[in-house]
Amino acid sequence: MRAAFLAAALAIAAPAVAKPVAAANTKAFPFPTEVHTLPHGLRIVFVPYDSPGLVAYYTLMRVGSRNEPEQGRSGYAHFFEHMMFRGTPTHSGEDWSQTMTRLGLNTNASTWNDQTIYFLYGPAKALPTVIDYEADRFQHLDYSEDQFKTEAGAILGEYAKSASNPGLILEEKIADTAFTKHTYRHTTIGYLDDVKAMPSGFAYSREFFRRYYTPDNATLIVAGDFDKKATLAHITRAYSGWKGKLDAAKITAEPPQTAPRTAHVDWKSPTLPRLFLGWHTPAAGDLEATAVQSVLNDYLFGPTSALHADLVLGRQLVDSLDGTWERSRDPSLFGVEAHIKKAADIDTVNKAVLDDIAKLAAGHVDTARFDAVRSNLKYGAILRLDTAARVAITLALSASPTNDLDALNKLYARIDRLKPAELSAFAKKWLTEANRTTVTLTTGGEK
């Protein structure tokens, strides 16, 4: 789910405290990578990193809720995040869990729109066992229909728990309002009706695994303290029998939005009112647009922004103001979510955001803050690469949208060349009324 994924992604998503500016020619991902591709398509990435006795072993599968176009079948990418811990004929789920715990490894997984990532991090001496166990579960995952139904029930419980928080329901409303055709229309956990029906989807689950859990759709990232030659030989032996070839379903492109859209969530329990504003914007493959959005997200909505100074610190109408944009495989939403102290102030906050964007579109850019935001983004990205695990997750997340392992360096090289006028041009083109989706949430119809 989103919360779990964003927590895992903290290594590159969290704001950093301003520090001395990194040199323009400093790479945002400064570590050398060694890439090997096995005959069946499995990509192996080695990142030597000074972490004596520690190693990170991450598996990136380029499958997420985006890959669920079939009617009634949302939630299966997230389902497999759970089922991958169920075991194989050789190693049961309990065996896998106990072995990883005994070896002192931190383990987890996360699913989001475009990818699922499996993490292991711990003693380097455990690496041979990790390779054997991971190769086994990715090739020979096995579960009965009864186990499938049990896990489907657990996912329904997870949905119910998450739905007690207004965040999930607001997220559902945003996605369903902003998108009409693309699979970004549903959240990663899936539609409630689909989750309820999941126990009947055993055969489909097998088909989903066959189509997407293939070697040519996977990237292994090994970062930290390890012997490259021995590790490559071991991985080659362990994964050489992995069968299958990616058989991805066709994803329908989202048509252009031509008129503003609005929606409202009436929440039953007391909570802070919420306002979301979002605009359809280009995907990560558009490097120029991605560079602009990377800077604009903080420039407009970050802790040093004019809006934050006005709405949070000045007039104190807003409890929190958060940009929601993330790099994505397909065009998604550039947006902001405000938690507002009083429902009566929703319109005031909405107007303040739109006025600030209108000034930007008209050419008003604070060049000093533009430079500060741009520099802080890059230095912060480098600063957070302080463990082998963060190196691995950074590489996995940055590569996922385009499958380019050098995506982060290309992005920050483009950010280095960014001009203030490009922010204005972007706002004028994309942050328009016709392209805008507005969603509010209040308690009991309060307004």
C-alpha positions in Angstrom: 0.0 0.0 0.0 1.0 3.6 -0.4 2.0 4.2 3.2 4.2 1.2 3.3 5.7 2.0 0.0 6.5 5.6 0.9 8.0 4.5 4.1 10.3 2.2 2.2 11.1 5.0 -0.2 12.0 7.4 2.5 15.7 7.2 1.4 14.9 9.5 -1.6 11.7 11.1 -0.7 12.3 12.7 2.7 13.2 16.4 2.7 16.7 17.3 3.7 18.0 20.1 5.8 19.8 22.7 3.7 23.6 22.1 3.5 26.4 23.5 1.4 25.6 23.1 -2.3 26.9 20.1 -4.1 29.1 20.9 -7.1 27.1 21.0 -10.4 29.2 18.2 -11.8 28.7 15.9 -8.8 26.5 12.9 -9.7 23.3 12.5 -7.7 24.1 8.7 -7.6 27.9 8.8 -7.2 28.6 5.1 -6.9 29.8 3.0 -9.8 27.5 0.2 -10.9 28.4 -3.1 -12.6 25.6 -4.6 -14.6 25.2 -8.2 -15.8 22.3 -9.6 -17.8 21.7 -13.4 -17.8 20.5 -15.1 -21.1 16.9 -15.2 -19.9 16.8 -11.4 -19.2 17.5 -11.2 -15.5 19.4 -8.0 -14.8 22.0 -8.0 -11.9 23.4 -4.8 -10.6 26.4 -4.6 -8.3 27.1 -1.5 -6.2 30.2 -1.8 -4.1 29.7 0.3 -1.0 31.8 0.9 2.1 29.7 -1.0 4.6 32.0 -3.6 6.2 30.1 -6.8 6.9 26.8 -5.5 5.6 25.0 -6.1 2.3 21.6 -5.2 0.8 19.9 -7.6 -1.6 16.9 -6.0 -3.4 14.7 -7.4 -6.1 12.8 -4.9 -8.3 9.8 -6.3 -10.1 8.3 -3.8 -12.6 4.7 -4.8 -11.8 2.3 -2.8 -9.7 -1.3 -1.7 -9.6 -0.7 -0.1 -13.0 -0.6 -3.7 -14.4 -4.2 -4.5 -13.4 -6.5 -3.5 -16.4 -8.9 -6.5 -16.2 -12.3 -5.7 -14.8 -12.7 -6.9 -11.2 -9.1 -7.8 -10.8 -7.5 -4.9 -9.0 -5.2 -5.5 -6.0 -3.3 -8.5 -7.3 0.1 -6.9 -7.5 -0.3 -6.1 -3.8 -1.6 -9.6 -3.2 1.7 -11.1 -4.5 3.7 -8.9 -2.1 2.0 -11.0 0.6 2.0 -14.4 -1.2 5.8 -14.2 -1.9 6.3 -15.0 1.7 4.2 -18.2 1.6 7.0 -20.5 0.6 7.9 -23.2 -1.9 8.1 -27.0 -2.0 11.7 -26.7 -0.8 11.4 -23.9 1.8 8.1 -23.2 3.6 7.1 -19.7 4.5 8.0 -20.4 8.1 11.4 -21.8 7.1 12.1 -18.7 5.0 11.1 -16.4 7.9 13.0 -18.3 10.6 16.1 -18.5 8.4 16.2 -14.8 7.6 15.6 -13.9 11.3 18.3 -16.3 12.5 20.8 -14.8 10.0 20.0 -11.3 11.3 18.4 -9.9 8.2 15.9 -7.1 8.0 13.3 -8.2 5.4 10.2 -6.5 3.9 8.5 -5.7 0.6 6.4 -2.9 -0.8 4.0 -2.4 -3.8 3.0 0.8 -5.5 1.6 1.9 -8.9 4.6 0.8 -11.0 6.6 -1.7 -9.1 7.0 -4.2 -6.3 10.3 -4.3 -4.4 11.5 -7.0 -2.0 14.2 -6.0 0.5 16.8 -7.9 2.5 19.5 -6.2 4.4 22.0 -7.5 6.9 25.2 -9.5 7.5 27.3 -10.0 4.3 28.1 -13.6 5.5 24.4 -14.5 4.9 24.5 -13.6 1.2 25.0 -17.2 -0.1 21.9 -18.3 1.8 19.9 -15.2 0.7 20.7 -15.9 -2.9 19.5 -19.6 -2.6 16.3 -18.7 -0.8 15.4 -15.8 -3.0 16.1 -17.7 -6.2 13.9 -20.5 -4.9 10.9 -18.3 -4.1 10.9 -16.3 -7.2 11.1 -19.4 -9.4 9.0 -21.9 -7.4 6.5 -19.9 -5.3 3.7 -22.4 -4.4 0.5 -22.0 -2.5 -2.7 -23.9 -2.3 -6.2 -22.5 -2.9 -6.9 -22.6 0.8 -3.7 -20.6 1.5 -4.8 -18.2 -1.2 -8.2 -17.7 0.3 -6.6 -17.2 3.8 -4.3 -14.4 2.5 -7.2 -12.8 0.5 -9.1 -12.6 3.8 -6.1 -11.0 5.4 -6.0 -8.4 2.6 -9.6 -7.6 3.2 -8.8 -7.0 6.8 -5.9 -4.7 5.8 -8.3 -2.8 3.6 -10.8 -2.4 6.5 -8.1 -1.2 8.8 -6.8 1.3 6.2 -10.3 2.5 5.4 -10.8 3.6 9.0 -8.4 6.4 8.1 -9.6 9.1 5.8 -6.4 9.0 3.8 -7.3 5.8 1.8 -10.8 7.0 1.0 -9.6 10.4 -0.1 -6.9 8.7 -2.2 -9.6 6.4 -3.8 -11.8 9.4 -4.6 -8.9 11.4 -6.1 -7.8 8.5 -8.4 -11.4 7.7 -9.5 -12.1 11.3 -10.3 -8.9 12.3 -12.0 -8.6 9.1 -14.2 -11.3 7.6 -16.4 -9.4 5.0 -18.5 -5.9 4.4 -17.1 -5.3 1.9 -14.3 -4.0 4.6 -12.1 -7.8 5.0 -11.5 -7.6 2.5 -8.7 -5.3 2.4 -5.6 -2.7 -0.2 -5.0 -4.8 -2.2 -2.5 -7.6 -2.3 -5.1 -11.3 -1.6 -5.2 -13.2 -2.8 -2.2 -15.5 -5.0 -4.3 -12.5 -6.6 -6.0 -10.8 -7.3 -2.7 -14.0 -8.9 -1.4 -14.1 -11.1 -4.5 -10.5 -12.0 -4.4 -11.0 -15.5 -2.7 -12.6 -16.6 -6.0 -9.6 -15.5 -8.0 -7.2 -18.4 -7.4 -6.8 -19.4 -11.1 -6.3 -15.7 -12.1 -3.6 -15.3 -9.4 -1.6 -18.1 -11.0 -1.9 -16.4 -14.4 -0.9 -13.0 -13.0 2.3 -14.5 -11.5 3.1 -16.3 -14.7 2.8 -13.1 -16.7 4.7 -10.7 -14.6 7.1 -12.6 -12.3 9.5 -13.4 -15.1 13.3 -12.9 -15.2 13.1 -10.3 -18.0 10.9 -8.2 -15.7 13.3 -8.3 -12.7 16.4 -6.5 -11.5 18.5 -7.7 -8.7 20.5 -5.1 -6.8 23.3 -6.1 -4.5 24.9 -3.2 -2.6 27.5 -3.2 0.1 30.3 -5.5 1.1 30.5 -8.6 -1.1 32.8 -10.4 -3.6 31.5 -9.6 -7.1 33.0 -12.6 -8.8 31.7 -15.1 -6.3 28.3 -13.5 -6.1 27.8 -13.3 -9.8 28.7 -17.0 -10.1 26.3 -17.9 -7.3 23.4 -15.9 -8.7 23.9 -17.3 -12.2 23.7 -20.8 -10.9 20.8 -20.2 -8.6 18.6 -18.2 -11.1 19.5 -19.9 -14.4 16.4 -22.1 -14.3 14.0 -19.2 -14.0 11.4 -19.7 -16.7 9.0 -17.4 -18.4 8.8 -14.2 -20.5 7.0 -11.0 -19.7 3.4 -11.1 -21.1 2.2 -7.7 -20.1 -1.4 -6.6 -20.6 -2.0 -3.5 -22.7 -2.6 -0.4 -20.6 -5.1 2.1 -21.9 -3.8 5.6 -22.1 -5.6 8.3 -20.2 -7.3 10.8 -22.6 -6.6 14.5 -22.1 -8.8 16.2 -19.4 -10.7 19.0 -21.0 -12.8 20.4 -18.1 -12.2 20.8 -14.4 -13.4 17.9 -12.2 -14.6 18.1 -8.6 -15.5 15.5 -5.9 -16.3 15.4 -2.2 -15.9 12.8 0.5 -18.3 13.1 3.4 -16.4 11.6 6.4 -18.4 10.4 9.4 -15.9 10.8 12.2 -14.2 14.0 13.4 -11.1 14.8 11.3 -9.3 17.7 9.8 -10.8 18.9 6.6 -8.7 18.1 3.5 -8.3 19.7 0.1 -6.5 18.1 -2.8 -5.7 19.9 -6.1 -4.1 17.9 -8.9 -3.2 18.2 -12.6 -2.3 15.6 -15.2 1.3 15.9 -16.1 3.9 14.0 -18.1 5.5 10.7 -17.0 9.2 10.1 -16.0 10.2 9.4 -19.6 9.8 13.2 -20.3 13.1 14.3 -18.7 12.5 18.0 -19.0 9.0 17.8 -17.4 10.3 15.5 -14.7 13.1 17.9 -13.8 10.6 20.8 -13.6 8.2 18.8 -11.5 11.0 17.7 -9.1 11.8 21.3 -8.4 8.3 22.7 -8.6 7.0 20.2 -6.0 9.2 21.8 -3.3 9.1 25.3 -4.8 5.3 25.5 -4.6 4.5 23.4 -1.6 7.6 22.7 0.4 8.5 24.1 3.8 10.3 27.1 2.3 7.5 27.9 -0.1 5.5 31.1 -0.1 2.3 29.1 0.4 3.7 27.3 3.5 4.8 30.7 4.9 1.4 32.1 4.4 -1.0 29.3 5.1 0.9 27.3 7.7 3.1 29.8 9.5 1.4 33.1 8.8 -2.4 32.9 8.8 -2.2 29.4 10.3 -5.2 28.2 8.3 -3.5 24.9 7.4 -2.0 22.2 9.6 0.0 20.6 6.9 0.7 21.3 3.2 2.2 18.4 1.1 3.1 18.1 -2.5 2.0 14.7 -3.8 3.9 14.3 -7.0 6.0 11.3 -7.7 7.8 10.1 -10.8 5.7 7.6 -12.6 5.8 5.2 -15.6 2.8 6.8 -17.3 1.4 10.3 -17.0 0.1 10.9 -13.5 -0.9 13.8 -11.2 1.1 16.7 -9.9 -0.7 17.9 -6.8 -1.0 19.1 -3.3 -2.9 18.0 -0.2 -3.7 20.5 2.5 -5.0 19.5 6.0 -7.1 22.6 7.0 -8.0 23.5 10.5 -11.5 24.7 9.7 -13.8 23.6 6.9 -14.9 27.2 6.4 -11.4 28.0 5.2 -11.3 25.5 2.4 -12.2 28.1 -0.3 -9.6 30.5 1.1 -6.9 27.9 0.9 -8.0 26.8 -2.5 -7.8 30.4 -3.8 -4.4 31.0 -2.2 -3.0 27.9 -4.0 -4.5 28.9 -7.4 -3.3 32.5 -7.0 0.2 31.4 -6.3 0.2 29.1 -9.4 -1.3 31.9 -11.5 1.6 34.2 -10.5 4.1 31.4 -11.4 2.4 31.0 -14.8 2.6 34.7 -15.4 6.4 34.6 -15.0 6.9 35.4 -11.4 9.7 33.2 -10.1 11.8 33.8 -6.9 15.1 33.0 -8.5 17.0 32.9 -5.1 14.6 30.3 -3.8 14.5 28.4 -7.1 18.3 28.0 -6.8 18.1 27.0 -3.1 15.4 24.4 -3.8 17.3 23.0 -6.7 20.5 22.7 -4.8 18.9 21.3 -1.7 17.2 18.6 -3.8 20.5 17.4 -5.2 22.5 17.6 -2.0 19.7 15.9 -0.1 19.6 13.0 -2.5 23.4 12.5 -2.1 23.2 13.0 1.7 20.7 10.2 2.1 22.9 7.6 0.5 24.3 6.7 3.9 23.7 2.9 4.0 23.9 0.1 1.5 20.1 -0.4 2.0 19.4 3.3 1.0 21.7 3.0 -2.0 19.8 -0.1 -3.1 16.3 1.4 -2.7 17.3 4.6 -4.3 18.6 2.8 -7.4 15.5 0.6 -7.5 13.0 3.4 -7.3 14.8 5.7 -9.7 15.2 3.0 -12.3 11.7 1.6 -12.1 9.7 4.1 -14.2 11.9 4.0 -17.3 14.1 0.9 -16.5 17.1 3.2 -16.8 19.7 2.6 -14.1 21.2 6.0 -14.8 17.9 7.8 -14.5 18.8 9.7 -11.3 22.0 11.1 -12.7 20.3 12.1 -15.9 17.5 13.8 -13.9 19.8 15.9 -11.7 22.0 16.8 -14.7 18.8 18.2 -16.3 17.9 19.9 -13.0 21.4 21.5 -13.0 20.5 23.1 -16.4 17.0 24.2 -15.4 16.0 27.8 -15.8 13.4 29.7 -13.8 11.4 30.4 -17.0 10.9 26.7 -17.4 8.8 26.5 -14.2 6.6 29.3 -15.5 6.2 27.7 -18.9 5.3 24.4 -17.3 2.7 26.0 -15.0 1.1 27.8 -18.0 0.9 24.6 -20.0 -0.1 22.0 -17.5 -1.5 23.7 -14.3 -4.6 24.9 -15.9 -8.2 25.1 -14.9 -9.4 22.6 -17.5 -6.7 20.1 -16.4 -7.5 20.4 -12.7 -9.1 17.9 -10.3 -10.3 19.2 -6.9 -11.3 16.8 -4.1 -12.4 17.8 -0.6 -13.1 15.8 2.5 -15.0 17.1 5.5 -16.8 15.7 8.5 -20.6 15.3 8.3 -21.0 17.6 5.3 -19.4 20.5 7.1 -18.3 23.3 4.9 
